[in-house]
Amino acid sequence: MADYSRTQRVADQIQRELASLIQLEMKDPRLGMVTVSAVDLSRDMSYADVFVTVLEQEDKAEREQTLAILTKGAGFLRSRLAHLIKLRIIPTLRFHYDESISRGQHLSALIDKAVSEDRQRSDREAEDN
């Protein structure tokens, strides 16, 4: 059986609740479609690093604006979390943009390009023989 610590269970619960709160209760129209991709909770549960992605937001200025909106609303989100999750200490929320998805898409495009070039090269070699 895998060791699934209390810290990880709390982080997963915070991730689910924050995803819901951001979509349903944050009223800023500039926010867009925010996805909470991960939450890393410190060992003492005093800080939660929240990693988010935003659909169709490639511009760095827009990403920074989204992070600024979320950071400004962190107190509101923290107070709502306190009502939803029964913990003695609700962690301070720190928002970060998760670049792993865009990085993965870039790597996938590079792999697809390399495969198609390899296929074209092998087709040319087969025609020459």
Phi and psi in degrees as a GROMACS rama.xvg file:
@    title "Ramachandran Plot"
@    xaxis  label "Phi"
@    yaxis  label "Psi"
@TYPE xy
-73.2129  147.45  ALA-2
-82.1354  107.529  ASP-3
-112.63  95.6914  TYR-4
-71.2573  161.905  SER-5
-61.183  -39.1901  ARG-6
-58.2921  -42.8816  THR-7
-68.1974  -39.194  GLN-8
-64.0017  -42.0927  ARG-9
-65.6749  -41.1919  VAL-10
-61.7474  -41.0065  ALA-11
-64.6039  -39.9719  ASP-12
-65.9095  -42.2549  GLN-13
-62.2509  -40.8454  ILE-14
-60.2048  -46.8917  GLN-15
-62.8269  -46.2418  ARG-16
-66.7634  -42.1646  GLU-17
-64.6231  -39.7847  LEU-18
-58.5626  -43.0327  ALA-19
-68.3238  -45.6612  SER-20
-62.943  -42.1736  LEU-21
-64.0716  -41.9373  ILE-22
-72.6365  -39.1726  GLN-23
-96.3104  -28.3708  LEU-24
-117.542  -13.8001  GLU-25
-81.5485  122.428  MET-26
-98.697  1.61931  LYS-27
-71.8985  119.924  ASP-28
-68.7811  -17.7844  PRO-29
-78.2704  -7.07027  ARG-30
-69.8392  -43.2399  LEU-31
78.8575  -166.363  GLY-32
-88.591  93.4109  MET-33
-91.7974  132.992  VAL-34
-116.775  128.511  THR-35
-86.5272  108.24  VAL-36
-88.8566  -27.0718  SER-37
-164.191  156.328  ALA-38
-133.22  123.396  VAL-39
-106.319  119.852  ASP-40
-102.814  134.875  LEU-41
-66.5608  160.604  SER-42
-59.1765  -37.778  ARG-43
-87.267  4.57015  ASP-44
60.328  27.6395  MET-45
-92.8326  -21.511  SER-46
-130.758  141.513  TYR-47
-126.231  117.483  ALA-48
-87.7912  113.888  ASP-49
-102.926  120.328  VAL-50
-100.853  125.054  PHE-51
-125.27  154.114  VAL-52
-127.914  156.951  THR-53
-127.512  127.659  VAL-54
-65.3379  136.461  LEU-55
56.0443  41.6309  GLU-56
-128.744  91.9003  GLN-57
-94.7764  -20.685  GLU-58
-73.7492  130.804  ASP-59
-63.9802  -35.7986  LYS-60
-64.4638  -39.962  ALA-61
-65.8491  -39.4233  GLU-62
-63.284  -43.1972  ARG-63
-64.5951  -36.7494  GLU-64
-64.5185  -42.8983  GLN-65
-61.7128  -44.7291  THR-66
-62.827  -37.2775  LEU-67
-65.3999  -40.6082  ALA-68
-63.68  -45.2815  ILE-69
-65.7078  -40.2314  LEU-70
-64.6963  -40.097  THR-71
-65.139  -34.4356  LYS-72
-90.2678  7.85519  GLY-73
-61.5729  -37.3018  ALA-74
-64.7261  -42.9619  GLY-75
-61.4144  -47.7948  PHE-76
-62.9654  -38.6912  LEU-77
-64.7244  -41.2578  ARG-78
-67.6581  -37.2254  SER-79
-67.0983  -37.312  ARG-80
-62.0686  -36.8999  LEU-81
-61.877  -31.4033  ALA-82
-78.9319  -26.6369  HIS-83
-92.4314  -33.0299  LEU-84
-117.559  128.29  ILE-85
-90.1789  93.5454  LYS-86
-128.688  153.785  LEU-87
-70.0689  -39.3323  ARG-88
-125.318  123.891  ILE-89
-89.3683  127.201  ILE-90
-66.744  150.892  PRO-91
-72.5676  132.153  THR-92
-93.1027  129.6  LEU-93
-123.973  120.965  ARG-94
-96.4073  139.223  PHE-95
-136.858  146.555  HIS-96
-83.0557  130.258  TYR-97
-90.5491  108.165  ASP-98
-89.7048  1.05301  GLU-99
-64.6177  -33.8956  SER-100
-70.1331  -46.9115  ILE-101
-66.4626  -35.9349  SER-102
-65.009  -40.4609  ARG-103
-64.3829  -40.165  GLY-104
-64.0458  -40.4138  GLN-105
-63.7394  -45.7569  HIS-106
-63.7586  -39.0095  LEU-107
-63.1723  -40.6161  SER-108
-64.3248  -39.8993  ALA-109
-64.3086  -41.1849  LEU-110
-64.3494  -44.9111  ILE-111
-59.9255  -41.1564  ASP-112
-64.2919  -44.3667  LYS-113
-64.2763  -40.2881  ALA-114
-64.6468  -43.8106  VAL-115
-67.0632  -38.4912  SER-116
-64.6285  -39.9488  GLU-117
-65.0678  -40.6361  ASP-118
-64.0465  -42.9229  ARG-119
-63.6493  -40.5366  GLN-120
-65.0164  -42.7298  ARG-121
-68.4134  -33.7705  SER-122
-65.6126  -40.9103  ASP-123
-64.5933  -40.9086  ARG-124
-66.7979  -36.8254  GLU-125
-67.524  -35.6298  ALA-126
-69.1842  -35.6641  GLU-127
-69.4664  -29.2707  ASP-128
